[in-house]
Amino acid sequence: MSEFSALRAQLQGELVLPGDADYDGARETFNAMHDLKPGAVALVAGPEDVVRSILFARDHDLPLAVRGGGHSLPGFSSVDGGLQIDLRRLCRVEVDAAGRSARVGGGATWGQFNEAAHAHGLATPGGVISTTGVGGLTLGGGIGYLSRQFGLACDNVVAAELVTADGTILRCDETEHADVHWALKGGGGNFGVVTEFEFRLHPVGEILGGPTFFKPSPGVLEGFRDALATLPSEFGALLGLTRTPALPFVGEEHHGQPTMALITSWTGDDDGISDVLELIGGWGEIIGQHVGPMPYTVINTLFDDLLPFGLRNYWKSLVSRSMDDQAIDVHCRQVDSVPTVESGVFFHPINGACHDRGPTDTAFPHRDATAVVGIYGTWHEAADDDANRQWVRACYDDLRSHYGDGEYVNFAPDDDPDAPISIYGENYERLSRIKREYDPQNLFRRNQNVRCPPS
Ligand SMILES: Cc1cc2nc3c(=O)[nH]c(=O)nc-3n(C[C@H](O)[C@H](O)[C@H](O)COP(=O)(O)OP(=O)(O)OC[C@H]3O[C@@H](n4cnc5c(N)ncnc54)[C@H](O)[C@@H]3O)c2cc1C
């Protein structure tokens, strides 16, 4: 298309067009349910390229998508016929070890960030898989193994370089453009393109952790619930009601069978992990366990092979403040119905340090919750789309009366354009006012979209 040729001439980076040899690689995103064909992919080389791309999309009235790590479940990081601003080349990570901070390109993955920080014995909370993008995960909140100890990923953002809808490059932090800095901590990609984050880092080297697989039983859920209430914040965890993958330390007779799987990440001392393992041992019948010392970078890769790009996904979530016996009954029935080994109902703890901030201190509102409950449908064949989507929705409906309102923006599908109103609750109005100031034309709308207030 000739209009895109004009952009190609302006960019320092590369513009990939349909028909180019690397077009399919450039447009690929995580969720194969959204096989989108952008008019062009701008592999930007720096903030100035982002400015040029934004202004080009605005002036040509083109739909715009922003791609960080490409893991958006609703496929927001690409767009049919429009311009995909692709940040993956902005992946430089500069660590200031003495200052315990890092400057991280807006297109870096957590694997790239974790490796660079780990070289200095440092880390910050990120997701539980290494291929997700720092950008999308952080802008929606960001929950990981270190969150009970150091908060959400967004809580550790000190500053950001942001390119706004009118092509301005600005730095925002607690004092400069503090309103949009607040909005970036959970408000998603609504306010512009972050070309660089500055993160606070914490001393984290080796952790003691790994998976424990249980035969499903109410005791596992009760034990997990009580552990989140009583164990110190050095206990990071993820509990999944899923099917057992074919792992060498679990007997073959269990492979593919329903299981409750706990991933433990302990940053405290050796005595502490002994106590944790003793406690866990009382939850139920263990069918396989592989817990030991490992670099923090490794625990964030445990799911990488199970969840590659190219599978089909439909995810939803709820927010849990407490888990009563009725909810435990529902979960025990659900575990038998999990359709594939990649699917499940997963608990991501967000108590501990995530509660150091209140619900309106950042755009991420769920500061009174214990865990985000993600319902993950992941499968291989298009013929199974309906059945798997239905499984996710049925699990969600069964849990709704137990957990009430609230969902995590980063796991939300795109079924409901009004979802952001309930996702953000009392923060929505403030987000909406900030949207009017920074993106009044709603150029950044491939996201859980915050709309400007009616004028
Ligand atoms: C396999 C898998 C594992 C996950 N694990 C976790 C987890 O452990 N914890 C957790 O909290 N979440 C997790 N998530 C959810 C994840 O946080 C979201 O999918 C998130 O959107 C991924 O970010 P991304 O940069 O990879 O995605 P993208 O698809 O690249 O980005 C998603 C959206 O974010 C915005 N965006 C991305 N980067 C930028 C930027 N630099 N500037 C402005 N806007 C930007 C854009 O609106 C974009 O459409 C997981 C998702 C998957 C698929």
The ligand as an ORCA input file, in Angstrom:
! r2SCAN-3c Opt
* xyz 0 1
  C       0.949    -17.828     28.919
  C       0.582    -16.609     29.708
  C       1.037    -16.471     31.017
  C       0.681    -15.353     31.766
  N       1.126    -15.249     33.058
  C       0.824    -14.141     33.775
  C       1.306    -13.983     35.105
  O       1.991    -14.818     35.649
  N       0.991    -12.846     35.758
  C       0.242    -11.871     35.203
  O       0.003    -10.867     35.857
  N      -0.238    -11.996     33.947
  C       0.038    -13.096     33.224
  N      -0.447    -13.233     31.947
  C      -1.298    -12.193     31.382
  C      -0.434    -11.115     30.781
  O      -0.112    -10.200     31.802
  C      -1.193    -10.379     29.655
  O      -1.487    -11.290     28.636
  C      -0.354     -9.225     29.119
  O      -1.170     -8.429     28.293
  C       0.828     -9.704     28.334
  O       1.682     -8.650     27.993
  P       2.486     -8.690     26.613
  O       3.305     -7.462     26.530
  O       3.127    -10.012     26.448
  O       1.290     -8.685     25.593
  P       0.890     -7.759     24.296
  O      -0.094     -8.615     23.642
  O       2.129     -7.424     23.555
  O       0.329     -6.532     24.963
  C      -0.970     -6.518     25.499
  C      -1.466     -5.099     25.478
  O      -0.701     -4.344     26.407
  C      -0.404     -3.075     25.871
  N       1.049     -2.928     25.807
  C       2.010     -3.883     25.805
  N       3.214     -3.321     25.880
  C       3.025     -1.988     25.902
  C       3.870     -0.867     25.996
  N       5.191     -0.994     26.106
  N       3.318      0.379     25.998
  C       1.978      0.536     25.924
  N       1.103     -0.492     25.833
  C       1.636     -1.733     25.834
  C      -1.111     -2.978     24.554
  O      -2.404     -2.424     24.762
  C      -1.261     -4.411     24.145
  O      -2.355     -4.631     23.315
  C      -0.112    -14.346     31.189
  C      -0.562    -14.480     29.874
  C      -0.219    -15.595     29.150
  C      -0.753    -15.740     27.752
*
